[in-house]
Structure formats: C-alpha cells, structure tokens
Amino acid sequence: MKFRVNRTVRSWWKSWEKHPSIAWSLSILWVLVVCLVAFVWNLGNIGLVDETEPLFAEAARQMTVTGDWITPYFNGETRFDKPPLVYWLMAIAYKLIGVNEWAVRLPSALSAIAVTGLGFYTLRYYGLPSPSAVTGQAREGTRRRQLWLSALLGAAAIALNPEMIVWGRTGVSDMLLTGCVGCALLSFFLGYVNTNQPALQTRWYLAFYVLVALAILTKGPVGIVLPVLIIGAFLLYLGKAQEVLREMFPIRGLALVLVLAVPWYVLVILRNGENYVNKFFGYHNLERFTGVVNHHWAPWYFYFLVVLLGFAPWSIYLPVAIARLRFWQCGKWRDSPRSTHLGLFALFWFAGIFGFFTVAVTKLPSYVLPLMPAAGILVALLFSDQLRTGVKGLRTEEEEVSTQELAVNQPEGEFPTQSSFLRPFFWSGVVNVVFLSVLAGAILYSPNFLGYDPAVPDLRQMVQRSGLTVRGGIIWGATAIWAGLLLLKRRRWRWLWSPNLIGFMAFIIFTITPAYFMMDQARQLPLRELSARIAQVQQPGEAILMIGFKKPSVVFYTQRPVNYFAKVASAMEYIEAIAATQAKPPSVLILTEPKYLEKSKLQPNQYQNLGASGAYQLIRLSKQIVASVQHRSSS
C-alpha cells in the first residue's frame, strides 16, 4: 500500500513538473480560492461596524462630496487620526462601484490579497528552509518541490488566520499598512537575492521605495521606521550593510520617497497649521509610543497572547519554526547564499515588529498585524520541509539515499535537517491538539461567558438558539481528534497542517460567517433601519441628536451631521440653545434608547414616535415643544 502511495505521489509530481503552465495555473487558482474565502466572500454583505469603521467610510465619502482631498472631515470636524491614502482609495472605490460597504472594505481586501500573492511568489522562488537545503547530491528536483510546497502552504498560512481575516474585511487603515509594509519588505528581499540580474534587482528596489512612500501616506512615520528597522538589523547581522546599500542607491530612493509622500503633508500643514502637527505627529504618533492613549494599556506580554490567538492555529508551531533556523549561528548564515535567507529575513521581520510595538506603551491587537505575513512564511518553511522530507513519494530514489546520509552524517554545528527537529515538532503537535481541544470547549461554553449588551439584551439566548457554538465546538473537536490520530504514527506528523487548514476553513464558512450575519442583524441593522428613516423624515433645518451612545455609522448611513450627547442633560441644554438663538426654532430628531428617553422626563404627548428598531427609538420634538423647553428653563 505504501509503495503504491509513493508511486502515485511521485507520478503526480513528475506530471506537475512536466507541465509548468498547468502547475502555475493551479497554484494561482489555489491562491485565489484561499483569498476568496478569507477576504472577499460576503465582504460587503454585512453593514459597517461601529465604532471605527464608519469614521473612515464617512471621511472618504466627505471627500467625494466636498472635493477636498487634502483635509479629511468626519461629521463636520477635521479627522487627523490617519494620513489620506486609505480615504483616497475608498473615495475612488465610491466613484467606481458606489457608496456602499463593498467600496469601504475593498482597499483592505485588495491589500491582503496583494501581500498573500507576493508572499506566494517569493516562497515559490526562494522558499528554501535553510542553507542546507541546497547541499547534497541529486537535489535539484527536491528543491523545486520544496519551493512549490513552501509557496502553497505559505499562501494558506499568510491568509488564513484570525488577524488577517478580521482586518482584511474591515474598512480601516491597518490592513492597508500591512499590505504596503509587507509588499515593501518582500520587494526588498526580491531585490536582495537577484544579484545576477541588475535590471530586475533595480526594479524590485524601486518597488520597495514606492511602497514605503505609500505606507507613510497610510499611517505616517511608522511606514518607514518599521522597514528601516527590520532591514537594518537583517543587514547588520549578515555584515552586508555597505554592500547592499550600494546596490539600493539609498539617496535616490529616499528622494523618491520624499517626492511621493511629503507633498500631502506640506499641503495639510499649510492649510491646518499647528493643529495638524500637534494632533497627528504629537498625539497619534509620539504619545501613542510613549504613553497610554484612549486607555489602550496592556501588560508587556500582551502581544504574546495576540500572536497566539491572532495567528491561530499556526501559532503553536512558531517556536520550533524559529528555533530550526539556528539564527544564533551567525557565521553559517553569512557564508550561505542570499537565495537561502528568506527564513532568516522573515524572522527579523517578525521580531522587529513584535519588539517595536512591545516597547510602545499604547497597545492594540491590530498593531502587530504587519508581522503576520512573516509568521506565515516561517510556518510554511517548517511544514514544507517536514512534509517534503517525510513523504518518500516527493523524492527520487537517489534523493532517498542522499537524505538519509544527511540525517546520519550531518556535521556538528551545521544547519539541521528535518530529523533534528522531529521531537520538538512532535511536542508542538501535542500542544496543537491540546489547544484545539481547549478552543472547542471554550466555543461550546462561550454563551456562559457573554456579558450584558444593552444593544442586544437577549444576546446569550440568541447565541444559544443559533446552535453556532455547538457547530464550532464540533468542528474544532473533530479537528483535534484528527490531529491526535496523525500524531499516533511518526510518518503522519508532517500532515498536521492539513487538519488545521481544513478545520479553520470549515470554521470560517460554517460558524464565523453565520455569526457575523447574526450579530449584524441584531446590533447594526436597527441603526441602518433608523438611519434610513431619518433620511426620509428629516425636515429642513431639523437637527439630529443621538443621546446616550455614539454610533458613527448613523452619520454614514444618513449622510447627515449628527450631534452626540453622552448625557441627557447635555442634550436638553443643546435644545435650549436652539430655542434661545432662533426666533422660530425648528423641530428636533432624537435617536436614543428608552431608558434615556425616560431620563429626559419628556411625556409621550410631547413627542412624535417615528419608529423603533432593536434597542433604539427615534422621536421628533415639535417646534412648539422645543420653544417650550426654553420657556420653562427661563421661567
């Protein structure tokens, strides 16, 4: 039976290699399917999620309305949180496909697809696990297969993890930054390894500079700080700083970055002056790094937990994937060809971003999103090496002998063969099974952990009735059993990637996607319905008040300014001010919750009930009532 399997696999590989066009077509199809599931499927079929996403969406819409592409605005106020690239891309998408959720999220989805695709391309040509992968006899066929395995697994690992999926489907700037920084770093590496093709090398370095400029236009100085930090550390480690800098023409590159990125900053500062400088560079950059902003504090180990859960289920294998590189053997790496350095570069990429944001005082889960492609590369190199050397059908007869000799006669201090890490790989698999089992139990009992949500008072009962937690628990429980069965036999350990991949895709399709729709129907649909109602009934000069909560999505869906008030008293003071400053005060629309309406002490005969949906209620205070509010106050 084993003989037949080996012959079948070997025959499949020979057919694959004899028809490279078919191999590339199928591989591209694989990348497209992975990206479709991860980033595109139902992308715009769920409403914008409060609080952050509508801020970006509405600021971009305002650009299309006002024609001001320099200063972003939200709800009549300047929005200096982020540079303009994400707003520009959303606004362009509005022009092409209309003002809708698809257009809002399209820049994020395309950024995720771009970094996944370029990661696949890089692994296909340079996805060798270590310098030892290019030594030995009769290894050319092995190297080709190694590269295909690395690329196919890498595309899945880069795209199919919670962090990439969440931010690849959210209309904010985090995934755009990840796409720009990730593609910039991959472009640098592709230039770094193409020493024999100067023209191609120059084009890749040019792409690097352009992408760094776009990263600066996405999130500011961090767009250049992160690539410089990572590449600088990588080159210093290898002792190649001067050599590579001569190849990169850094003065020309910096000039290109400045020409592309600086003009907008000059224009926005000329228009807004010190206000922009203090708010963007001071508050949103310097203060976020040196102090706690918006209560986003977390302990030093915060990002260990973020990577563990955000890169699940692949995160379990990151320690052994890093250890197998033997990065402490600096001399060995310096003597190895550049084409074998992808794993080491991914390690510096991962560690650079992880360390930078660990030092920063303000912490958010999305900050380490740009390291996820590097983590995917590291895990892909681990699994492709384990799979290729562990499956005889992927090697020729000559390579069988060569591989066995390498494992037995490996000189001390050399880079390891896959057999050197079988024991830690096995224990990683054991932890993988435990992790999946805990995950299954946590999902199964998750309704018991849900707190009270005023927007969805019956949230716990709704989740229990849906059966989604049972479905999710079954999926991960079955995945844990599958992984456990693979661990029972040594030759099956290399296939541990398969239950993780298939289990994760099943979880997305059968649990996460229905859960998104369910929560959208419960939390966001009522606001969209009442926003549509506001757009229908608003009279000229009539102000819109939101009392007790802040939901920016209402501004986007009504396409009208909204006045937010955390307290009822503040809202009543605003109504009094309207009556005091206008001889004939207009009526007022109020979107609130019943409990805040009770606190206002307005009687049912004093307002017109225009509609209710979910936990929210829309009312109108007539002109007479608004005038009487001021009269009562003055008396």
C-alpha positions in Angstrom: 0.0 0.0 0.0 2.8 2.4 0.9 4.6 1.5 -2.3 1.5 2.4 -4.3 1.1 5.7 -2.5 4.7 6.6 -3.1 4.5 5.8 -6.7 1.3 7.8 -7.1 2.7 10.9 -5.4 5.9 10.6 -7.4 4.0 10.3 -10.6 1.9 13.3 -9.6 5.0 15.4 -9.0 6.5 14.4 -12.3 3.4 15.4 -14.1 3.3 18.7 -12.2 6.9 19.5 -13.2 6.5 18.5 -16.9 3.7 21.0 -17.3 4.8 24.2 -15.6 1.9 26.3 -17.1 -0.6 23.9 -15.6 1.3 24.0 -12.3 1.2 27.8 -12.2 -2.5 27.9 -13.2 -3.5 25.5 -10.5 -1.3 27.3 -7.9 -2.8 30.7 -8.8 -6.2 29.1 -8.6 -5.3 27.9 -5.1 -4.2 31.4 -4.0 -7.4 32.9 -5.4 -9.6 30.4 -3.6 -7.8 31.0 -0.3 -8.1 34.8 -0.7 -11.7 34.4 -1.8 -12.6 32.6 1.4 -10.5 34.8 3.6 -11.1 38.3 2.2 -13.8 38.5 -0.4 -16.7 36.2 0.3 -19.6 38.2 1.7 -17.2 41.2 2.1 -19.9 43.9 1.6 -23.0 41.9 2.7 -22.6 43.0 6.3 -23.1 46.6 7.5 -20.4 48.8 8.8 -19.4 48.0 12.4 -19.3 50.8 15.0 -17.2 52.4 16.2 -14.1 52.8 14.0 -15.1 51.6 10.5 -17.7 54.3 9.8 -15.3 57.0 10.7 -13.1 56.1 7.8 -16.0 55.4 5.5 -17.7 58.8 6.1 -14.4 60.8 5.9 -13.8 59.2 2.5 -17.4 60.0 1.4 -17.0 63.6 2.5 -14.0 63.9 0.1 -16.2 62.9 -2.8 -18.9 65.4 -1.7 -16.7 68.4 -0.9 -14.0 67.8 -3.4 -11.4 68.5 -0.6 -8.9 65.7 -0.9 -6.4 67.3 1.4 -8.1 67.6 4.8 -10.2 64.7 6.0 -13.5 65.5 7.8 -16.0 63.5 9.8 -19.3 64.9 10.9 -18.2 68.5 10.2 -14.9 68.2 12.2 -11.4 67.6 10.9 -10.1 64.0 11.3 -6.3 63.9 11.7 -6.0 60.4 13.0 -4.6 58.9 9.8 -3.0 60.2 6.5 -5.1 60.2 3.4 -4.3 57.1 1.4 -7.0 54.9 2.8 -9.5 57.7 2.3 -8.4 58.3 -1.2 -8.7 54.6 -2.1 -12.2 54.4 -0.5 -13.3 57.5 -2.4 -12.1 56.1 -5.7 -14.0 52.9 -4.9 -17.1 55.0 -4.3 -16.7 56.6 -7.7 -16.3 53.1 -9.3 -18.9 50.9 -7.5 -21.0 53.4 -5.4 -21.1 54.4 -1.8 -21.5 51.0 -0.1 -19.8 48.5 2.2 -18.0 46.8 -0.6 -16.3 50.1 -1.6 -15.4 50.8 2.1 -13.7 47.4 2.6 -12.2 46.9 -0.9 -8.8 48.6 -0.1 -8.3 46.3 2.9 -9.3 43.2 0.9 -7.0 44.1 -2.0 -4.1 44.8 0.3 -4.5 41.4 2.0 -4.7 39.7 -1.4 -1.6 41.6 -2.6 0.6 40.6 0.3 -0.6 37.0 0.2 0.1 36.8 -3.6 3.6 38.4 -3.3 4.3 36.1 -0.4 3.4 33.1 -2.6 5.6 34.4 -5.4 8.6 34.9 -3.1 8.2 31.5 -1.5 7.9 29.8 -4.9 11.4 31.0 -5.9 13.2 31.4 -2.6 11.2 29.3 -0.1 14.1 27.1 1.0 14.0 26.3 4.7 17.8 26.8 5.4 21.1 26.9 3.6 21.5 23.2 4.0 18.6 22.8 1.5 20.9 23.5 -1.4 23.6 21.0 -0.4 23.9 17.3 -1.3 23.6 15.2 -4.4 20.7 15.0 -6.8 18.8 17.8 -5.0 17.5 19.9 -7.9 14.2 18.0 -8.1 13.9 18.2 -4.3 14.5 22.0 -4.4 11.8 22.5 -7.0 9.3 20.5 -4.9 10.4 22.2 -1.7 9.6 25.6 -3.3 6.2 24.6 -4.6 5.3 23.2 -1.1 6.5 26.3 0.6 4.5 28.6 -1.7 1.3 26.6 -1.5 1.4 26.2 2.3 2.6 29.8 2.7 -0.3 31.4 0.9 -2.7 29.5 3.2 -0.8 30.4 6.4 -0.5 34.0 5.5 -4.2 34.5 4.7 -6.0 32.0 6.9 -5.5 33.3 10.4 -7.9 35.5 12.5 -5.9 38.7 12.4 -5.6 38.8 8.6 -9.2 37.8 8.1 -10.6 40.3 10.5 -8.6 43.3 9.3 -8.8 42.2 5.7 -12.5 42.6 5.9 -12.6 45.8 7.9 -12.6 49.3 6.3 -9.8 50.9 8.3 -6.1 51.6 7.6 -4.5 48.6 9.4 -4.6 46.2 6.5 -3.5 48.8 4.0 -0.4 49.4 6.2 0.2 45.7 6.4 -0.1 45.4 2.6 2.3 48.3 1.9 4.9 47.3 4.5 4.6 43.6 3.7 4.9 44.1 0.0 7.8 46.6 0.6 9.7 44.1 2.6 9.1 41.3 0.1 10.2 43.6 -2.7 13.4 44.4 -0.9 14.1 40.7 -0.4 13.5 40.0 -4.1 15.9 42.8 -5.0 18.4 41.5 -2.4 18.5 38.0 -3.9 18.6 39.0 -7.6 22.3 39.9 -7.7 22.8 38.3 -11.1 20.1 40.4 -12.8 20.9 44.1 -12.1 17.9 45.4 -14.1 15.4 43.2 -12.2 17.1 44.0 -8.9 16.7 47.7 -9.6 13.0 47.3 -10.4 12.4 45.5 -7.1 14.3 48.1 -5.1 12.3 50.8 -6.9 9.1 49.0 -5.9 10.3 48.9 -2.3 10.7 52.7 -2.2 7.3 53.3 -3.8 5.6 51.0 -1.3 7.4 52.7 1.6 6.1 56.0 0.4 2.6 54.6 0.3 3.0 53.2 3.8 3.9 56.7 5.0 0.7 58.0 3.3 -1.2 55.3 5.1 -0.1 55.7 8.7 2.7 58.2 8.9 6.3 57.8 10.1 5.8 54.2 11.2 5.6 53.3 7.4 9.3 54.0 7.0 10.5 53.3 10.6 9.5 49.6 10.5 11.1 48.7 7.1 14.3 50.6 8.1 14.5 48.9 11.5 13.9 45.4 10.0 16.2 45.7 7.0 18.9 47.5 9.0 19.0 44.7 11.7 19.0 42.0 9.0 21.9 43.5 7.0 24.0 44.3 10.1 23.5 40.7 11.3 24.8 39.4 7.9 27.6 42.0 7.7 26.2 43.1 4.3 25.0 46.7 5.1 27.5 48.5 2.9 27.3 46.0 0.1 23.5 46.1 -0.1 23.3 49.9 0.4 25.5 50.3 -2.7 23.0 48.2 -4.7 19.9 50.1 -3.4 21.1 53.7 -4.2 19.5 54.9 -0.9 19.9 58.6 -1.7 17.9 58.2 -4.9 15.4 56.0 -3.1 14.9 58.5 -0.3 14.4 61.3 -2.8 11.7 59.2 -4.5 10.0 58.5 -1.1 10.0 62.2 -0.3 8.7 63.2 -3.6 5.7 60.8 -3.3 4.9 61.1 0.4 5.8 64.6 1.5 3.7 66.9 -0.7 0.4 66.0 1.0 1.9 66.6 4.5 3.1 70.0 3.3 -0.3 70.9 1.9 -2.3 69.7 5.0 0.1 71.6 7.4 -0.2 74.8 5.3 -3.9 74.5 5.5 -4.4 73.4 9.1 -1.1 74.6 10.7 -0.1 73.7 14.2 -3.4 72.0 14.9 -2.5 69.2 12.5 1.1 68.9 13.7 0.1 68.6 17.3 -2.8 66.2 16.7 -1.2 63.8 14.2 2.5 63.8 14.9 2.2 64.6 18.6 -0.9 62.8 19.8 -1.3 60.0 17.3 2.4 59.1 16.9 4.6 60.3 19.7 2.1 60.0 22.5 0.9 56.5 21.4 4.5 55.3 21.5 5.5 56.9 24.8 2.2 57.0 26.7 -1.2 55.4 27.0 -3.8 56.8 24.5 -7.6 56.2 24.9 -7.0 53.8 27.8 -5.3 51.3 25.4 -2.9 49.9 28.1 -1.8 46.3 28.3 1.0 44.3 30.1 4.3 43.6 28.4 3.3 40.1 27.4 0.1 41.3 25.6 1.4 40.6 22.1 2.4 37.0 23.0 -1.3 36.4 23.6 -2.3 38.4 20.5 0.0 36.3 18.3 -1.1 33.0 20.0 -4.8 33.7 19.2 -4.4 36.0 16.2 -2.2 33.6 14.3 -4.1 30.5 15.5 -3.9 27.6 14.8 -0.5 28.1 13.2 1.0 30.0 16.1 1.6 26.7 18.0 4.4 25.9 15.6 6.1 29.3 15.6 8.7 28.4 18.3 10.0 25.4 16.5 9.8 27.2 13.2 12.1 29.9 14.6 14.4 27.5 16.5 15.0 25.4 13.4 16.7 28.4 11.7 19.5 28.3 14.3 19.7 32.1 13.9 22.5 32.1 16.6 24.9 30.6 14.0 25.8 33.9 12.5 28.9 32.7 10.7 27.0 29.9 8.9 24.4 32.4 7.7 27.0 34.9 6.5 28.6 32.1 4.4 25.4 30.9 2.9 23.9 32.2 -0.5 21.5 35.1 -0.4 18.8 32.9 -2.0 18.6 30.8 1.2 18.0 33.8 3.5 14.2 34.1 3.3 13.6 32.3 6.6 16.1 34.5 8.4 14.7 37.6 6.9 11.2 36.6 7.9 12.5 36.1 11.5 13.9 39.7 11.6 10.6 40.9 10.1 8.6 39.1 12.8 10.9 40.1 15.7 11.3 43.7 14.5 7.6 44.5 14.5 6.9 42.4 17.6 9.7 44.1 19.6 8.8 47.6 18.3 5.2 47.5 19.4 6.0 45.7 22.7 8.2 48.7 23.6 5.4 51.1 22.7 3.2 52.0 25.6 -0.2 52.1 23.8 -1.1 48.6 22.7 -3.8 47.4 20.4 -4.2 43.9 18.7 -4.0 45.5 15.2 -0.6 47.0 15.8 1.2 43.6 15.2 -0.9 42.8 12.1 2.1 43.6 9.8 4.1 40.6 11.3 1.5 38.0 10.3 2.9 37.5 6.7 6.3 36.9 8.2 4.8 34.4 10.7 3.1 32.6 7.7 6.4 32.4 5.9 8.2 30.9 8.9 5.5 28.2 9.4 5.3 27.4 5.7 9.1 26.8 5.6 8.7 24.5 8.6 5.8 22.4 7.3 7.2 22.2 3.7 10.5 20.9 5.0 8.8 18.3 7.2 6.3 17.3 4.5 8.9 17.0 1.7 11.4 15.0 3.7 8.8 12.9 5.4 7.0 11.7 2.3 9.0 9.4 0.1 6.9 9.9 -2.9 8.1 13.5 -3.0 11.7 12.3 -3.5 13.5 10.3 -6.2 15.4 7.1 -5.3 18.7 9.0 -5.4 17.3 11.7 -3.1 16.2 9.0 -0.6 19.8 7.9 -0.1 21.1 11.5 0.0 18.6 12.5 2.6 19.3 9.5 4.8 23.1 10.2 4.6 22.5 13.9 5.5 20.5 12.9 8.6 23.1 10.4 9.8 26.3 12.1 8.8 25.4 15.8 9.5 28.5 17.6 10.8 28.2 19.2 14.2 27.2 22.8 14.0 25.7 22.5 10.5 22.2 23.7 9.7 19.7 21.0 10.8 17.9 18.5 8.7 14.2 17.9 9.4 15.1 14.9 11.5 16.9 17.1 14.0 13.6 18.7 15.0 11.3 15.7 15.0 11.0 15.6 18.8 10.1 19.4 19.2 7.9 19.1 16.2 6.0 16.2 17.8 5.6 18.1 21.0 4.3 21.1 19.1 1.8 18.7 17.6 0.7 17.6 21.1 0.3 21.3 22.2 -1.7 21.8 18.9 -4.1 19.1 19.9 -4.5 20.5 23.4 -5.0 24.0 22.0 -7.7 22.8 19.6 -9.4 20.9 22.4 -9.5 23.9 24.7 -10.7 26.0 21.8 -13.5 23.6 21.1 -14.6 23.6 24.8 -14.3 27.4 25.0 -16.5 27.9 22.0 -19.0 25.3 23.2 -19.4 27.1 26.6 -19.0 30.6 25.3 -22.6 31.7 25.8 -21.9 31.4 29.6 -19.1 33.9 29.3 -21.2 36.6 27.5 -21.9 39.7 29.5 -24.8 42.1 29.1 -25.0 44.1 25.9 -27.6 46.9 26.0 -27.8 46.9 22.2 -28.7 43.2 22.3 -30.3 42.4 25.7 -31.0 38.8 24.8 -27.6 38.1 23.3 -26.9 35.0 25.3 -30.2 33.4 24.5 -29.9 34.3 20.8 -26.4 32.7 20.6 -27.7 29.6 22.3 -30.7 29.3 20.0 -28.5 29.7 16.9 -26.6 26.5 17.6 -23.4 28.1 16.2 -21.4 27.4 19.3 -22.2 23.7 19.1 -21.3 23.7 15.5 -18.0 25.5 16.2 -17.2 23.2 19.1 -17.8 20.1 16.9 -15.6 21.5 14.1 -12.6 22.2 16.4 -13.2 19.0 18.4 -13.1 16.9 15.2 -10.0 18.8 14.2 -8.3 18.0 17.5 -9.2 14.3 17.1 -7.8 14.3 13.5 -4.6 15.9 14.6 -4.3 13.5 17.5 -4.7 10.5 15.2 -1.9 11.9 13.0 0.4 12.0 16.0 0.0 8.3 16.6 2.3 7.4 13.8 5.6 9.2 13.1 5.3 9.4 9.3 2.0 11.2 9.7 3.3 14.0 11.8 4.2 16.0 8.7 0.5 16.2 7.8 -0.5 18.2 10.9 -1.0 21.2 8.7 -4.0 19.6 7.0 -6.5 19.4 9.9 -5.5 22.9 10.9 -6.1 24.2 7.4 -9.4 22.3 6.7 -10.7 22.9 10.3 -10.0 26.6 10.1 -11.7 27.0 6.7 -14.7 25.0 7.9 -14.9 27.2 11.0 -15.0 30.3 8.8 -17.6 29.0 6.4 -20.0 27.3 8.9 -19.6 29.2 12.1 -17.9 32.6 11.8 -19.8 33.8 8.7 -23.3 32.9 10.0 -22.2 34.5 13.3 -21.3 37.8 11.5 -24.7 37.9 9.9 -26.5 37.1 13.1 -24.7 39.9 15.0 -25.2 42.3 12.2 -28.9 41.7 12.2 -29.0 42.2 16.0 -26.6 45.1 16.5 -26.2 47.1 13.3 -29.4 46.5 11.3 -31.6 48.5 13.7 -29.3 51.5 13.3 -29.3 51.2 9.5 -33.1 51.0 9.5 -33.5 54.1 11.7 -30.9 55.9 9.6 -33.0 55.3 6.5 -36.0 56.5 8.4 -34.1 59.7 9.4 -33.2 60.4 5.8 -36.9 60.0 4.9 -38.5 62.2 7.5 -35.9 64.9 8.3 -37.3 68.4 7.7 -35.3 71.4 6.6 -33.2 72.8 9.4 -34.0 69.9 11.7 -31.1 68.8 13.9 -30.3 65.2 14.6 -29.4 64.3 18.2 -28.1 61.0 19.4 -28.4 60.6 23.2 -26.6 58.1 25.5 -24.3 56.4 23.0 -22.1 57.2 20.0 -22.7 55.3 16.8 -20.7 56.9 13.9 -22.5 54.5 11.4 -25.6 56.7 11.6 -23.6 59.6 10.1 -22.6 57.4 7.2 -26.0 55.9 6.5 -28.0 59.1 6.9 -25.3 61.1 5.1 -26.1 63.9 7.5 -24.4 65.5 10.5 -25.3 64.1 13.9 -24.9 65.7 17.4 -23.7 63.2 20.0 -24.5 63.6 23.7 -23.4 61.2 26.4 -25.9 62.7 28.9 -29.5 63.7 28.7 -28.8 67.0 30.5 -26.3 68.0 27.8 -28.8 67.2 25.1 -31.5 69.3 26.8 -29.1 72.2 27.1 -28.4 72.0 23.4 -32.2 72.1 22.6 -32.5 75.1 24.9 -29.7 76.8 23.0 -31.6 76.2 19.7 -34.7 77.8 21.2 -32.8 80.7 22.6 -30.9 81.6 19.4 -33.7 81.2 16.9 -37.0 83.1 16.9 -38.8 80.3 15.2 -36.9 77.2 16.4 -37.2 74.1 14.2 -38.2 70.6 15.5 -35.5 68.2 16.6 -35.0 64.5 15.8 -33.7 62.3 18.6 -32.2 58.8 18.3 -31.9 57.2 21.7 -32.8 54.2 23.9 -36.0 54.1 26.0 -34.0 54.4 29.3 -32.5 57.7 28.2 -35.9 58.9 27.0 -37.3 58.3 30.5 -34.5 60.3 32.0 -35.4 63.3 29.8 -38.8 63.5 31.6 -40.5 64.1 28.3 -44.1 62.9 28.3 -45.4 60.7 25.4 -47.7 63.5 24.3 -44.7 65.8 23.9 -43.0 64.0 21.1 -43.9 62.0 18.0 -42.7 58.4 17.9 -41.2 57.9 14.4 -40.0 54.4 14.8 -38.2 51.8 16.9 -35.8 49.0 16.0 -33.9 46.8 18.2 -32.8 48.7 21.4 -33.2 52.1 19.7 -36.1 54.6 19.3 -36.5 57.6 17.0 -38.7 60.5 18.1 -39.3 64.1 17.0 -39.7 67.1 19.3 -42.0 69.5 17.6 -41.3 73.2 17.2 -43.7 74.1 20.0 -42.1 71.7 22.4 -38.6 73.0 21.6 -39.8 76.5 22.3 -41.5 75.5 25.5 -38.3 73.9 26.7 -36.6 77.3 26.6 -39.6 78.9 28.2 -39.6 76.5 31.1 -35.9 77.0 31.6 -36.2 80.8 31.6 -39.1 80.8 34.0 
